Amino acid sequence: MEERKLVVTWGVFGQELKKASYIAAPMVAATVFQYLLQVVSLMMVGHLGQLLLSAVAIATSLTNVTGFSLLSGMVGGLETLCGQAYGAEQYQKLGTYTYSAMISLILVCFPVCLLWIFMDKLLILIGQDPLIAHEARKYSIWLIPALFGGAVLKPLVRYLQTQTLIYPMLTSSFIVLCFHIPLCWALVFKLGLGSIGAALAISLSCWLNVIFLGLYAMYSSACGKTRMLFSKDALLGIGEFFRFAIPSAVMVCLKWWACELLVLLSGLLPNAKLETSVLSICLTISTLHFTIPYAFGAAASTRVSNELGAGNPKAAQVAVWAITLLAIMEAVIVSTAIFCCRNVLGYAYSNDKQVVNYVAVMAPLICLSIIMDSLQAVLSGVARGSGWQHIGAYVNLGAFYLVGLPVAVVLGFVLHLRGKGLWIGIVAGSVVQSSVLSLITGFTDWQKQATMARERIFESRPSRENDVE
């Protein structure tokens, strides 16, 4: 492969910033609209009483951890395969890879369904109130169609994302949210279905999104070159997809699970109600903010995979610099705003003076966490675009389970820093994660990555281990 020369100038860097912003800005909005589906359902159920609110909150957390996070992680393998294939102008392979991903994710849904069907037994086993457990199970069962919808929707989103077709996703997500709000209200209140109505609304909205994006992919002229056609190659490609999907899922899930475990641990502290409330608020702020760096990560994945597939290693490297700069700027702005509003931030979630003061104390740590999240989101996107998810999985395992959680337990329980100590532990894990990923990215041989990407796409064989030098 002949290397294509690129002279890096401020003009080239500025062009890359524009390309990244073109992907990231609509992705932020689309991600927020999708995130709001669950928020709207939870808010409406909250008006039905504390029992249903608690049940739906617990069910939402468990279904995210055991199902939706797994699908979101696994579909990251498609960012490597589709992104590099598109860059290499092997357009017919995008459809094949997308079908392989859909089949793979649907297969994963079946064991997850069994877990959701018996969720009440699991919750009772860990000491949850039987009434809450029963309601959580009902909500989870009616959310199963959304799980299968996600198995089709998430590959469709990556199929479009890797071609920089972001605005169709933005439009579809907005229309679905506008449909979801009155639908959820009608099912929950008008038809009296309660929590079942909220779950059913999410399921119907998810499938409506699938229909919109599926029709766009089938009939839009923008997808003419990459039109999805099913063939036996889609079945043969399942193994190759899983080779990238499993470490990609581990990358996503390890930190997600660590944060959920943190909230569970807070229930063992003295004054557990206060500690759990404050840590839940911190986690909510962090999760809501993550929709922004997630979009930067998607931009990084798309730009890096496209350029590596096209055989432009220098352009891929410039993309990493440009998107990292955007992410750092965003993180500084958001964290500064949170720090300046630290004394009133807690009032958005509670009127309890003790909770508000505790949130003010935690604000500097939230700011540091936001900066780390922004950086690691971009670097994780680079990992997915390059195809070295397995390295990212090892980094996350070490950062959060060898450093983050042990530090959290020692500070929270041994040194009696309580919730503050638990959050410091997760921040320590994030610092280690971001630092190691930064070093790996800095020492990456981009020429070698481009060569390996071209070999993977053109030779159509199981990919080699992607060593990073």
N, C-alpha and C positions, 0 to 999 in steps of 0.2 A: 504493500500500500504506500503510495506516494503521499508524503505529508504536505498538507496545504498550508502555506505560509500565511501568517497573520502578524502584521506590525501593530502592536498595542499602543494606541495614542489616546488622548483624552476624548477625541471624537468617537473612537471605537468603544471606549468605556461608557460614554454617554449613550450611545446607541443600545448597548447591552442593558443599561439601566431602564431605557424605554421599553425594551422587549420584556424584561422581567416585570416591570410595573403593569404592562398590558395583560400579563397572565395573572399576577398576584391580586390586583385591585378587584376585578370581578369575582375571583375565587374567594376573597374574604366575604363578600356579600352573599355568594351562593352558599358558603359554609355556614354563615350565621342563619340564613333562612332555613336550612335543613336542621340546624341545632334547635331552632325555635319550635319545631314541631313537637318535641318532647316537652319543652318548657310550657307551651300553650296547654297541652293536655294536663300537665301537672297542676298548673294554675287553676284550671276549671275544676278538677277533682278536689282541689283544696277547699272549694266552697261547699263541699258535701260533708265535711267533718274531718276531725283529726285522725280517725281510724283509717279512712280511705286515703287520706293524704300520706300518712305514714306507710301504708301498704304499697302505694304506687311509687313513693320515693325509694323504698327498699327494692321493689321489683325493677325499677328503672336502673338502679345502680348495679344489681346482679345481672340483668339482661345485657347491659353495656359491657360488663366485665367478662361474662362468659360467652357472649354471642357477637354483638356488634363490633366490639374492639378486635375480636379474632378475625372477622371478615375484613375490617379496615386494615389490619396489619397484613393479612395474606395477600390482599389485592395489590400491595406495594410491589410484588413481584412483576406485575404487569407494567409498572412504570419503567422497569429495566427493559423488558422484552419489546413492548410496543414503542417506547420512546426511541430505542436504538434502531428498531426496524424502520420507523418513520424517517429517522435521520439518514439511514442507508438507502432510502427510497425503495425498500422492499414492502410496498404498500399492501400487497395481498396478505402478508403475514400478520398484519394488525388484527384482521378479522379472525384468523385462526387462533391467535393467542387469546383474544377476547373470549371466544367460545370455550377454549380450554379452561380459562379462569372461571367462567360461569358454571361449567360442569363441576369443577373442583370445589367451588364454594357451596354449591347445592349439596354435594355429598357431605361436606362438613356440617351442614345445617341439621342433618338427621340426628346425630348423637347429641347436639346442643338442644334439640327439641325434647328429647327424653329428660334431660336435666331440668328444663323449664316445666315440664308436665308434673314432675315430682318435687318442684321447688318448695312446696309447703312442708314436706317431710324434712328437707335440708334445713329450712329455717327453724323449725321446731327443735331439731337436733342440736342447733347451736344456741338454743335458749330463747328464741323469739316467741312473742305472744301468738297462740294458735289462731286467734281471730285475724291478726295482721297477716300471718303466714297464709291463711286460706284466701284472703283477698288478693295478696301478692301473686298467688298461684293463678287465680282467675285472670288477672291482668296479663300475666306472662303468656298464658295459653292463647289469649286473643291477640297477642303480639307476634305469634309464630308466623302468620302470613307476611308481616313486615320483615322478619328474618330472611325468608325466602326471597322477598322483594329486594332486600339488600344484596343478596347473592347475585342478582342480575343487575341491579342498579350500579353497584360500585365498579364492576368491570366496564359498564357503559361509560361511566364518568371518566375512568382512566383512558378509555379508548379515545374519547373526545379531548381530554386534557393533553395527551401526548401529541395531539395535532394542533394544539393551541386554539381549539374551538371552545372557548370558555363562555362566551356570551349566550349560547343556547342553554347551557347549564344554569346560568344566572336567571334567564327568563323563565325557564321551567320551574326552578326552585321558588321564585317569587309567586308565580301563578298557583303552584301547589300550596304554598303557605296561605294565600288568600282563600283558597278552597277549603283548607284544613280548619281555619278558625270557625266559620259558620257550621261546617259539618260536625266538628267536635262539640260545639254548643248544642246542636240539634240532638245528637246522639246521647250526650250526657244529661241534659236537662229536659229537652222537649220529649224525647222518647223514654227518659228515665232509666237509661242503661248504666248510668254511673261510671265506675272505673272501666267496665267492659267497653262502654261507648268510647272512652278516651283511647283505649288500646286499638279498637277497631278503626277509629279515625286515623290513627298513625299508619295502620296497615293499608287502608284504602289510599291515603295520600302518597305512601311510598310506591304503590303500584301505579298510581296516576303518573308519578314522575318517571317510572320505567316506561310507560306507554309513550309519553312525550318524547323522551330521549331516544327510545327505540324507533319511533316513526321518523325522527330527525336523521338518525343514522342510516335508516333504510332508504329514505327518499330525497334527502338534501343533496344538492350538487356539490357542496363542500366536502362530502364524504364519498364522492364518486370514485376516486382512486383507491380508497381503502374499504369499499363496501363489504360488509360482513356477509360471507357466504359459508354455510356449514359444510364441512368435509371431514373425512376420516382423520385428516391431519390434526384436527382439534382434539380427537381422542388420544392420538399418539403424543400430542404435546403436553398432556396432563403431567407427566413425570417431570418434564423440564420446568413447567410452571411451579410445581411443588418445590423444586430445587431452590427457587428464589423466594417462594411464598412463605415457607416455614421459618427461615431466619428473619424475614421481614416481619412476620407476625410476632416473633419473639422480641424484636426490637421495640415494637409498639406496646405490646402487652406487659412487658416487664416493668416499665415505669408506671403504667396505668394501675397495675395490680399493687405496686408498692405504695402508691398514693391512697388507694382504697384501704390497704392494710393499716396505713397510718391512722385513718379515721377510726378503724376498729380498735386499734391500740389505745386511742384517746379515751375510749369507754372504760378502760381499766384504771385511769388516773383518779386521784381525789377530785371531788367536784366534777364528776364526769360529764354532767349536763352542760356546764359552761365550756369545758375543754372541747367536747365534741361539737358544740355549736360554733365555736370560733374556728376550729380547724375546718369544719364544713364550709364556713364562709370563705376562708382562705382558699380552699380547693375550688370553690365555685368561681371566685375571682380569677384564679389561675386558669381554670378550664375555659371560661368565657374569653379571656384574653388570647388563649392558644389558637382560637380560630384565625387570628391575624398571622402569626408566624407559620401556622399550618399552610396557609396560602403561599407564603414565601418558600416553604419547603417544596410545595407542588411546582412552583416556578423553577426552583433549582433543579428538581428532578427532571422536568421537561426540557429545560435548556441544556443541561449536561448530557442527558441521554441522546437528545437530537444531535448535538455536536459530535459526540463520540461515535454515534452511528454513521455520521457523515464523514468521519475521518478528520475532524478538526480539533485536535487536542488543545491547542492554544486558546481557541474560542471557548471551549468548555471551562478552561481555567479562568478566563476573564469573566465568564458567567458566574462562577463561584465567588469571585471578588465583589462583583457588582451586587449580587443578591445579599451577600453577607453585610455589605455596607448599608443596604436598605433595611435589613433586619435590625442592625445595631441602632440606626437612627430611630426606628419605630420603638424599640425597647427603651431607649433613653427618654423619649417623649412620654410614653405611657407610665414608666416607673417614676418619672419626675412628677407627673400629674397625681399619681396615687400617693406619693410621699407628701405632697403639698396639701392633699385632702385627707390625710391620715386621721385627723381628729373628728371628722364627720363621716368618714367612709362607712363605719359600722351602722349608721342610722339607715342606710339603704336596706339593711337586712333585719335590724332589730331596734327597738326603743329602749332596751335594757341598758342602763348606763354602764354596768359592769362589762357587758359584751362589747359595747362601743369602745371603751377604754382599752380592753384587751386587743381588739382589732388594731387600734392605734399603735400599740406596742409591737404587734406583728408586722405592721406595714413595711418597715425597712427590709424585713426578710422576704415579704411578698415581692418587693421591688427587685431584689437580687434574684429571686426565683424567676421573675418575668424576663430579666436580661438573659439568664441561662437558657430559658425555654426558647427564646427567639433565636439564639445562636445554635442550639442543638436541633431545632426544627429544620433550619437551613442545611446543617451538616448531615442530618438524617436523610434529607431530600437528595443531597449529593451522593450519599451511599446507595440510595435506591436507583438513582439515575446511572451510577457507575456499575452497579451489580455486585457491590461488596457488602450486602446485607449481613452475611454471616459474621463479618468482623464487627459490625455495629451491634449484633446480638451479644457477642462476647463482652463488648465494652459495657453495654447496659447491664448485663448480668453482674459484672464486677463492680460497676459504679453504684448500683442500688442495693445489691444483696450482700456484697462484701464490705462496702463502705457505708452507704446511705442508711439502711435499716439498722445495722449494729450501732452506728453513731447515734441514731435517733433513740434507740432503746437505752443506751448508756446515759445520754443527756436527759432524756425524759424521765426515766425511772431511778437510775442510780444517783445522778447529780441533782435530781428533783427540779429540773427546769420545766417540767410538765409539757404542755402543748408547744411551748416555744422550743423546747429541746427536740421534740419530734419533728417539727418543721425544719429546724436547723439541720437535722440528719438528712432530710430529703434534699435540701439545698446543697449540702456537702456532696451528695450523690450526683446532683446535677452539675456541680462544678467539675467533678472528676470526669463525668461523661463528656461535657463540652470540651474540656481540656484535651482529653485523649483523642476525641474525634477531630479536633483542630489540628493536632499533631499528625494524625494519619492523613488528613486531607492535604496538609502542607507538604508532606513527603511523598504524595502520590505521584507516580510516573504516568503522566497523562498520555504520553505517546503509547505506552504499553497498554493502557486502558482502552484507547481508541483501536489499537490493533486487535485486542481481544474481543471488543464489541463487534468489529467487522467479521472476525472469524465466526463468532457465535451466530450472527445473522445469516451470513452467506453459506456457511457449511451445514446449517440446520442439524446440528448434533448437540448432545448434552454439553453444556458449557463447562469450561475448565474452572478450576479454583482461581478466583481473582486475587492474586497476591498483590499487596500494596507495598511498594517500596518507599 
